[in-house]
Amino acid sequence: MVSGAIRSAPVFAALGDVTRLELLSRLSDGKQHSIVQLADGLQLTRQGVTKHLQVLKRAGVVSCKRIGRESRFTIRPKPIAKAKEYLSRASAQWDDAIDRLRASVEE
């Protein structure tokens, strides 16, 4: 069984960039968006946006569908939800460790 950390690492790496977070925010409405739509208002070329989208695609957080000559991107929430679950478990483990440390210090 692959650990949550190993499974979530590519997602965390992909989300570690402000541009990619902005692209995910734009995709969060659940609709398909073209590169032109996603690039609108960003200080990047369409080619730059495409490179960021490819990182997100490799991490599994977006999917791409060709419609004619256009690529349409949509968010895939499941990998993000799995990463969130991992963070929740890790947070609970740290909370338990801090509680044990506090109890030890207070004794």
N, C-alpha and C positions, 0 to 999 in steps of 0.2 A: 504494500500500500504506500503510495506517495504521500509524503507529509503535506499539510496545508501550506507550510512555508515554501516548500519547493514549488508547489502548484501555483502559489500566489506571487512568487518573485517576479515573473515577467509582467504581471499586471502592475505591481508596484513600480517597477522600472519604467513602464510606459506612462504611468501617471505622474512620474517625477519631473514633468516639464509643464510649464505654465501654458504653452501653446496647445499641447495635447489636452490639458484639462479644459481649456476654452473650447476646443473642438468637441469634446465629449459633452460639454454643457450645451452646445448648439445642437447636438444629436439627441439630447435627453428628451425631446418631445416625442420620440418614437417614430418619427417620419423618416423617409429616405431623403437624403440631401446630396446634391451634386457638389463636386469640388468647387465650382464657381460660387455656389451658395455659401459653402463653408468658408471660403476665402474672403467673402465680402466683409470689409471693415478691418481685416487683419493687415498688419504691416509685413505680409509675406506674399511671395508669388504663388501662383497655383501649384507650381512645381514644389515649392517649399511645403505647402499644405499637404500635397500628395505624399511627400516623404514622411511627414508626421502621421498621416493616416495609415501608411504602411507599417509603422511601428505599432500603432494601436491594433492593426489587423493581425500582425504576428503574435501579439499578446492575447488575441482572442476577444478583445473588447468591442471591436466593430466588425461588421461584415460588409462585403462589397458585392454589388450586383451590376452587371453591364446591361444597360438599356440603350440599344443603338450604339452610338459612339461615346456615350456618357457613362461614367461610373457613378453609382449611387451608393452612399454609405448609410448604414443604420447601426445603432448601438446594440450590443449584445450584453444585457444586464447580468446574466448568470455568472460570468467570471468575476465581475465586480462584487456581486453578492457573496461569492465564495471567499474573496479577499476580505470582505467586511466580516464574515464569520470568523475567519482566522484572526483578525484583529480583535474581535470581541473575546475570543478564547484567550489570546495572549494578554489582553487587558485584565481579564479575570484572574489569570495566573499571577500577574504582577500585583494586583490588589490583594490576593491571598498572601503573597510574599511580604508585602508591606505590613499587612495585619499581623503576621507572625513576628516580624521584626519589631513592630510597635509593642506587642505583648511581651516579647523578650526583654526589651529595654525597660518596660514599666514594671517588671518583676523585681 
